[in-house]
Amino acid sequence: MRRLRRPRRPRTRRRDSAADVLHEKEIEIRWRDLDAFNHVNHVVFLTYLEEVRDEWLGRVLRDPALVWGYVIARVEIDYRRELTLEDDAVVARCSLERLGTKSVVTSEAIVTRGGEISAEAKAVLVARDDKTGRSRVISDEERAAFESASVTT
């Protein structure tokens, strides 16, 4: 009797580029981030994610000023673990999940120094025409930059 083998997944290499596939930023937990329950307020998690997302986007596009050409259309977040001042600092992570015609979807997380996931999120960023205020098609140059920062599977 013949044994069926599972097809092998093709091996992929991580691309080396100026904009790393996964961008990480260490963020110190500040006393002002705490709420009445002495844990980091849920809204502050969004600020941590915004900080890493803006850095990631500026790095991918190779110009921090180009971050202003995108607006947030959607953020979804799952809180996994509370954060307190005792955690001291967290690592916020951001990477490209999907590239569309007028938008990009990021995969984001907040992780303790010990490696525990505190929150997982996705954000939809829409390219914006600064003259009309309406969405625009992502330029070929931007698309190439995003593709160089994408995770291949």
C-alpha positions in Angstrom: 0.0 0.0 0.0 1.4 3.4 -1.0 1.6 6.1 1.5 0.4 9.5 0.5 2.7 12.4 1.1 1.6 15.9 1.9 2.9 18.3 -0.7 5.8 20.3 0.6 5.4 24.0 1.0 7.8 26.0 -1.1 10.6 27.6 1.0 10.6 31.3 1.1 13.3 33.7 2.1 12.7 36.8 4.0 13.4 39.8 1.9 16.0 42.2 3.0 14.9 45.8 2.4 15.3 49.2 3.9 11.8 48.8 5.4 11.8 45.7 7.5 9.0 43.3 7.1 8.1 43.5 10.8 8.6 46.8 12.5 8.9 46.9 16.3 9.0 49.7 18.7 9.6 49.6 22.4 7.3 51.9 24.3 7.6 52.8 28.0 4.4 52.5 30.0 3.8 56.0 31.6 2.0 56.7 34.8 -0.5 58.9 32.8 -1.4 55.8 30.7 -3.1 54.2 33.7 -6.8 54.5 34.5 -8.7 54.3 37.9 -8.1 50.5 37.9 -4.3 51.0 37.7 -4.0 49.3 34.3 -3.3 50.8 31.0 -6.5 52.3 29.6 -7.9 50.6 26.6 -7.6 53.8 24.5 -3.9 54.0 25.2 -3.4 50.7 23.5 -4.6 52.4 20.3 -2.0 55.1 20.8 0.8 52.5 21.2 -0.4 50.9 17.9 -0.6 54.3 16.2 3.0 55.0 17.2 4.4 51.8 15.7 2.1 52.0 12.6 3.2 55.6 11.8 6.9 54.6 12.1 6.4 51.5 10.0 4.6 53.4 7.3 7.2 56.2 7.2 9.9 53.6 7.0 8.2 51.6 4.2 7.6 54.7 2.1 11.1 55.9 2.9 9.8 59.3 4.0 8.0 60.0 7.3 6.2 63.0 5.7 4.3 60.6 3.4 2.4 59.2 6.4 0.1 62.1 6.0 -1.1 60.7 2.7 -3.0 57.9 4.5 -5.9 57.9 6.9 -7.3 55.2 9.2 -10.6 53.8 8.0 -10.9 50.9 10.5 -9.2 49.5 13.5 -10.2 46.2 15.2 -8.5 45.2 18.4 -8.6 42.1 20.6 -7.4 42.7 24.2 -5.7 39.6 25.5 -4.0 40.8 28.7 -4.1 43.9 30.9 -0.9 46.0 31.2 0.2 47.7 34.4 3.0 50.0 35.4 4.9 46.9 36.7 5.2 45.7 33.0 7.4 48.8 32.6 7.5 48.7 28.7 5.9 46.9 25.8 6.9 46.1 22.3 4.4 47.3 19.6 4.7 45.5 16.3 3.3 46.3 12.8 3.6 44.5 9.4 1.7 44.5 6.1 -1.1 42.0 5.9 -2.7 42.9 2.6 -2.2 45.5 -0.2 -5.3 46.7 -2.1 -5.9 49.2 -4.8 -6.6 52.2 -2.5 -5.8 50.7 0.9 -3.4 48.6 3.0 -4.3 46.3 5.9 -1.8 46.0 8.7 -1.4 43.3 11.3 -0.4 44.7 14.7 0.3 43.5 18.2 1.4 44.7 21.7 3.6 42.3 23.5 5.2 42.4 27.0 8.9 42.2 27.4 8.3 38.7 28.5 6.7 37.8 25.2 3.0 37.7 26.4 0.6 39.1 23.8 -1.4 41.9 25.4 -3.4 42.9 22.3 -3.7 42.0 18.6 -5.1 44.3 16.0 -5.7 45.0 12.3 -5.9 48.4 10.7 -7.1 49.6 7.3 -5.2 52.6 6.0 -6.7 54.4 3.0 -4.6 56.4 0.6 -5.9 60.0 0.6 -5.7 62.7 -2.0 -4.7 65.9 -0.1 -6.4 68.2 -2.6 -9.9 66.5 -2.7 -9.8 64.7 0.6 -11.1 61.6 -1.1 -9.5 58.2 -1.4 -7.0 57.7 -4.2 -5.2 54.8 -5.9 -1.9 53.8 -4.4 0.8 55.0 -6.7 3.2 52.6 -8.5 6.1 53.9 -6.4 4.2 53.3 -3.1 3.0 49.9 -4.3 6.6 48.8 -5.0 7.6 50.0 -1.5 4.7 48.1 0.1 5.5 45.0 -1.9 9.1 45.1 -0.8 7.9 45.1 2.8 5.3 42.3 2.4 5.6 38.9 4.0 5.8 36.1 1.4 4.3 32.8 2.3 
